[in-house]
Amino acid sequence: MSIEQIRMSPETCVDVVALLSQKHPDLLIELLGELAEASESEASRESEASESEESEASESEAEHRTRQVICTPITNKVKSERQRRQLKPCPRTDYLEQKMRNEPILNGDLFWCWDDGPQNKARVGDVFIFWDYNGVGKGGPGNPWGGGDFIFHEVQAVCDPSNRLPSWSNNIGQQNRNVLQLSPPKMTLTYEQMIEYGAKPQYHGTKYPKAGFHRDSELMRLINQSFN
């Protein structure tokens, strides 16, 4: 009779183990060690498989998550000194500061940054757009802006409001907003191109626009191509 043909009851197995412990303790210890190693190896393989599945699921979710869009309008005029003393924020001044701090090649360790919208909804990987209005052109009803360029950046980090730049200290109405670290510009579209893609830009403060940016839109496909 071969070992494979032997069928023992649980009681018989206990008797065998007891007999081994009496007559061959060293052999029993060796067998128990091998069983423990086999069990640990199987548990490790199961853990690695689980981690791999979770990682793939996370990557798949990130790939298929629709990028959120944040757009902030930049007026073509600089606020007067009087308005600044009244603590009125000046988007044009702050935007020019961002451009200047990123122009010199020695400033490679700096990054673009800006406030999130009032709801602080931005996440890493989202789209941030500066609407650089040039003062030329009129929009539709209720929107006097109808020109300029839209500069697209990717959100690379979302930071606490305590990370605001010193020059933003007077913007008292925005001190609860997260600070978004942005990539260098990824692409630029004109106002006319944005309208053609179905976007409906408005100039009233930082917003999370939806029109033209749905997941399967031509504009979102263009953004994904440029960002990837």
Residue pairs with C-beta under 8 A, 6 or more apart in sequence:
8 16
17 28
20 27
20 28
20 31
21 28
62 125
65 125
66 214
66 215
66 220
67 125
67 126
67 127
67 220
67 223
67 224
67 227
68 121
68 122
68 123
68 126
68 127
68 208
69 126
69 127
69 128
69 129
69 208
69 209
69 210
69 213
70 116
70 117
70 121
70 122
70 126
70 127
70 128
70 129
70 155
70 180
70 206
70 207
70 208
71 128
71 129
71 131
71 150
71 201
71 206
71 207
71 208
71 209
72 91
72 114
72 115
72 128
72 129
72 130
72 131
72 205
72 206
72 207
73 91
73 131
73 133
73 145
73 201
73 202
73 203
73 204
73 205
73 206
74 91
74 92
74 95
74 130
74 131
74 132
74 133
75 91
75 92
75 133
75 203
76 92
76 133
76 134
76 135
76 148
77 92
77 135
78 90
78 92
78 93
79 88
79 89
79 90
79 92
79 93
83 90
84 90
84 170
87 170
87 171
87 172
89 168
89 170
89 171
89 173
89 174
94 114
94 167
94 168
95 130
95 132
97 165
97 167
98 112
98 113
98 114
101 107
101 110
102 110
102 111
102 112
102 184
111 156
111 181
111 182
111 183
112 153
112 181
112 182
112 183
112 184
113 165
113 179
113 180
113 181
113 182
114 128
114 130
114 179
114 180
114 182
115 164
115 168
115 171
115 174
115 177
115 178
115 179
115 180
115 206
116 122
116 158
116 177
116 178
116 179
116 180
116 206
117 177
117 205
117 206
117 207
117 208
118 177
118 205
118 206
119 208
120 176
120 177
120 178
121 208
122 128
122 155
122 158
122 178
122 180
123 155
123 158
124 155
124 156
124 157
124 158
125 154
125 155
126 154
126 155
127 152
127 153
127 154
127 155
127 213
127 223
127 227
128 152
128 153
128 154
128 155
128 180
128 182
129 150
129 151
129 152
129 153
130 150
130 151
130 153
131 145
131 148
131 149
131 150
131 201
131 203
132 148
132 149
132 150
132 151
133 145
133 147
133 148
133 203
134 147
134 148
134 149
135 147
135 148
136 147
136 148
137 145
137 146
137 147
137 148
137 191
138 144
138 145
138 146
139 145
139 146
139 201
139 203
140 146
142 202
143 201
143 202
143 203
144 203
145 201
145 203
146 191
147 190
147 191
148 190
148 191
149 188
149 189
149 190
149 191
150 188
150 189
150 190
150 191
150 194
150 201
151 185
151 187
151 188
152 185
152 186
152 187
152 188
152 189
152 223
152 226
152 227
153 182
153 183
153 184
153 185
153 186
154 182
154 183
154 186
154 227
155 180
155 181
155 182
155 183
156 181
156 182
156 183
157 180
157 181
158 178
158 179
158 180
158 181
159 178
159 179
159 180
159 181
160 178
160 179
161 175
161 176
161 177
161 178
161 179
163 179
164 171
164 175
164 179
165 179
168 174
186 223
186 226
186 227
187 222
187 223
187 226
189 197
191 201
194 201
194 212
194 219
197 212
197 217
197 218
197 219
197 222
198 211
198 212
198 217
198 218
198 219
199 209
199 211
199 212
199 213
199 219
200 209
200 211
200 212
201 209
202 209
212 219
213 219
213 220
214 220
